[in-house]
Amino acid sequence: MDIITDRAAFVAVLATMIEAGQTVPAGEGRRDQQVNARLTSDEGPTLETAARQRGFAGISDFVRAAALAGAKA
């Protein structure tokens, strides 16, 4: 499973749907759980850069995808 390729394809499909005026489908479930992690002043920018380079909106999306991929491996 290539998260980067999958995410890029997903974003392209959603963008096409939005441009066509279609309704974007809701996710499989509403996120109602929260996890907090403390980062050092070096870790924050490192994760932010890695997230953006891989097409994620921010650290949360990136960390969620990486953690879920690791948990399913």
N, C-alpha and C positions, 0 to 999 in steps of 0.2 A: 504494500500500500504506500503510495507516494502522496503524502499530505499536501505538498506544494502543488502538484498537478491536479489533485482532486479539488483543492480549494480554488484554483484558477478556473477550472471548468465550471464549478458551482457559481462563482462570481460572474462569469460570462453569461451563464444561463439566466441568472437573476437580472443582470443588466439588460439583457434582451427583452425579458418579460416586462420590466419597468418601462423601457422605451416604447414597447408595444401597447402600453396602457393596461396590461394584465395585472391581476392581483397576485402578489407573491405569497406562496403557501406558508403557513405558520410552521414552526419547528415541531418536532415530535413531542415536545413537552416544554412547559414553561420552566425556566430556571428559577428555582425558589430556594436553592441552597447556596451558601456562601462559604468560601475558604479564604483565609487570609495568610499571607506569608510575608515575613520581613526580609528585606534585601539590603545589602550593603550599598554604599554610594557608588561602588563600581558595578555591582550586579544589575542594578536598575537600568542604566544606560546600555549595558551589554545586551540584556534581554529585549529592550526596546528596539535596538538596532537589528537584532536577529529577527524579531517579529516583523518589522517593516520590510526587511529584505526578502522575507518569505511571503509577503502579501497580506499579512494579518493587520487588523485595525489597531491592535495594541497588544500589550503584554498579556492581558487576561485571555484573549482568544488564542494566542500562541501557547501559553502555558496549559490551557485547557486541552487543546488539540494534542500537545506533546504528552501530557499526562494520560489522556485517554488512550492514545496509541500505545504507550508503554504498558498500560494496564491490560490492554487486549492482546498484547504480544505473548 
